[in-house]
Amino acid sequence: MRRAPVLVARAVFPEVVARLSQHFDVESNPEDRIFDKPTLSARLAGKAGAFTTGSERIDAEVLDAHPQLRVVANMAVGYNNFDIPACTARGVLATNTPDVLTETTADFGFALMMAAARRMAESEHFLRRGEWTKWAYDMFTGSDVHGATLGILGMGRIGQGIARRGALGFGMKVIYHNRSRLTPDQEAPVGARYVDKATLLGEADHLVLVLPYSAASHHTIGAAELALMKPTATLTNVARGGIVDDAALAVALRERRIAAAALDVFEGEPRVHPELLTVPNVVLTPHIASATVATRRKMAELAADNLIAALTGGTPPTPINPEVLRDGRLPPPRTGRG
Ligand code: 8YV
């Protein structure tokens, strides 16, 4: 039987490509070119499935150009690069990689928050520039993490992981805001208190953003929200670029309306707002919160599990739109979709 043609859109562990090749006729991208929209579309010609990352946009236009495409498997928990209603309307299964990256991403979010609070990047740059000539009582004084109030916007799996680290490891008071309130059983272990957004902004000593990106969460933090924060507060974003208005944040940091920020994600990344590159009180990392060898392997394997199950009559483990499945399986392709 002819094996289904599949695109692996970005470079990924060769073992994972080899595993996919046992099932599929794989076109891979070992040179790791970033495909622009026409190139992605050309590469998807005739493919039944695609292994993607956050850099590949799968929207109605792409889906309509490739009616044979049946599954798109994202190697990421976030899937704002997918138009899910468009996938669902066309019977295309979309999958992501939740859970396997939760603790790793929470580790990194917490580390970034600490780095901002204790001015680690700013002081390291000072040292590297050769400016460290004497000790001084007020040199790079920051704010305490232990015992402080940790504010979490977006209390999903990763947000709860950060809350656990703060409450159980550092004696922090946890306040949060989320679309829906956690159950008392989820709140109790970390003593999390549900508050409205304005209270969260006003009370947090360290605010961490872990909410998914959508049109509704675009610029959730802009000039007006930054103005509600304490001048001593820090802001950490490990969610998605676009949730923060980066231009407004750069102004707030330069004018010390908040003390510091730490960002792993940016509007229009990998470009970074030029003002953020010049303000000193911000820690900048290149979207690496899930980047440990073990976790990236698990993410790649889970994306491959989804692709293999979807196209070989199995049950994909982590579907985003399970409503396209029938008895847990992807129905046979329909012809003439458009
Ligand atoms: C990915 C992420 O590395 O999982 C996510 O949503 O942001 C990261 O873990 C990135 O999206 C690449 O796919």
Residues whose N, C-alpha, C, O or C-beta is under 5 A from the ligand:
A	BS01	8YV	T53 G54 M75 A76 V77 G78 A239 H287 S290
